[in-house]
Amino acid sequence: MTAALIRPARPEDAKALGVLGRQTFIDTFVADDGFAIPYPADDLAAFLEASFSTDATAMKLAEPGAAWWVAEHDGDLLAFANAGPNGLPHPDARSEHMELRRLYVGKRAQGLGLGTQLLKLSLDWMEAHTDRTLWIGVWSGNLKAQRLYAAYGFEKAGEYEYPVGAWRDHEFILRRG
């Protein structure tokens, strides 16, 4: 595959971002060759619709103070990242801090270095938009992601429960700065 183009996301990317986000979540957290979390079907369906429908994605793309980037190849989205004002439930966290909210790389683009490129781009943007702490929430079982974030100076600062419908994922809160 030739190199992917990384660019800011545009409103017209909403549908493709939703499709990629939904599939990447399923591949990563639900599939047997992923983490195989046994989400109840109704909870998973509600979460996927609320998180990755075209309308929900379009609203998130238009959020003031947030930024999105996509990696594409021949018009197909392969990966994306989203950063913006912090919303993690930590006593030291403030909305003027920045949070890496999502860093998703589709299954067929794994191993191409897109996640690292998007992470670096996101961190640069977050640092340019705050002189304060940077935050990331990550599933407690995703050791690969935790190692990547640790390599960029993030340390565990807390834990919380992330809702997937009525199901609750155990998440770690990571902080840098």
N, C-alpha and C positions, 0 to 999 in steps of 0.2 A: 504494500500500500504506500502510495506517495504521502508526503507529509500532510497532516491535517492543518487547516486554517483555524486559528483561534481568534475570535472576535467578540465584541459586545453582543449580547442577545438583543433582538429586536422584537417589537410587538407581534410581528407575523410569525415568530418562532414558537408562539404559545402552544399550538397544537402538537408540534413535533417535540417540544420540551416535555409536555405532558406524557406523550407516548414513551419517550425515552426514560423519563423519571419513573413511570409506572413499571416498565419492564425491568429496569435496573433494580428497583426495590424488590420486585418478585425474584429476580435472578439471585440477588445478594442475600436476602433475608428469608425467603419462603422456599425456594427450590431445594430439592434433595442434595444437589451438588453445591449449594450455598450453605447458609447457617441453619436452614430447615426449622425455623421458628414456627411452632404450631398455632399460628393465629386462628381464632375462630373465623369462619368464612364471612359472617356478617360484619365483624370488626374490620377485617381486612378490606372488604368491599367499601365500607364507609370511609376508611382512611384513604384508600386509593382515589376515590371520587373527590374527597375534600382536598387532597394534596395535589392531584395530577390531572384533574379535568381541565379542559381547555380554558373554561371561564376562570377557575381558581388560579391557573398558571398565568393567565393574562393579568389578573388583579395583582399577583405577586410581582410580575414584571414591571408594573406601573408604580410600585411602592416608592414613595419619596425616600431618598437617602440610601437606597439599596442598589446593588450592582449585580449584573449577571453576565457571564461569559459562556460561549459555546465553542466546542471544537467540532468542526465539520470537515467532511471529505466528500467532494462531488455532490454537495447539497444535502447530504445525510448527516444528521447530528450524531456524534459519537460520545460526547461527554459534555458536562456543564458544571459550573460552579456558581454559587450565589452567596453574597456577603451583604451585611447591612447592620443596622443598629441592633445591639445585643438584646436578646429576649430570654436568656437563660436564667433559671431561678436560683441564683446564688446571692448570698447577702452582700457581697462586694461588687456585684455586677450592676452596671448602670446603662441606661439606654444610649448614652453618648459614647460608650465603648463599642467596639465592633465585634461582630460574630461571623464566623464562617458557618453558614447555615446548611449548605449542601455542597458536596463534591461527589458527583456521580460519574462513573465511567462505564459505558455499556460493555457488555460481555465481549463483543467482538473487537473492542478497542483496548482490552486489558493488555498490559505489557508494552504499550507504545509510548509510555512516558507522559501521556496527556494529563493524568491526575497530578503529577508533580508540576507540570507546566501551569496548570490551572491553579494549583495551590500557591505557587510563587506569585502569580499574577494577583490572586486574591489577597495575599498577605501584603503585597506592595500597595494595593488599593486601600486596604484597611488601615495600614500605617499612615498613609497620606490623608486619611479622613478622621483620624483621632490621634491624640498624643497620649492616649491612655491604653488600657488593657485590651488585649485581643482574646476572644473566647471561641471555643468549639465544643459542641456536644457530640459524643460518639458512643455507639452501642458498646456496652461493657464486654461483649464477647468478640468484638472486632479488633483483634490484636494487631493485625497488619496495619490498619488505619492508626491505631494508637502509637505504633512504632514510627510511622511516617510523621505524625504530628510531633512526637518527642524529638525527632531529628531536627525539627524546626523550632525547638525551644519551648514547646508546650508541656505543662506539667498538670497532673491531676489536682483539681482544686475542690472537687465535690462530686455528688451523685444526685440523680433525680429520676423520676419515672416519666417516660415519654409515652403519651397516649397513641395507641394504634387502635382506634375505636375504643371499646371499653378495656381492651388488653393494655397492659403497661409493660413497656420495655425498660429494663434497668440500664441507665445511661450514665456515663462519666462526663463530668464537666472539666474541660481542660482550659488552662489559662496561660497566657504569655504576657509578661510585662507587669 
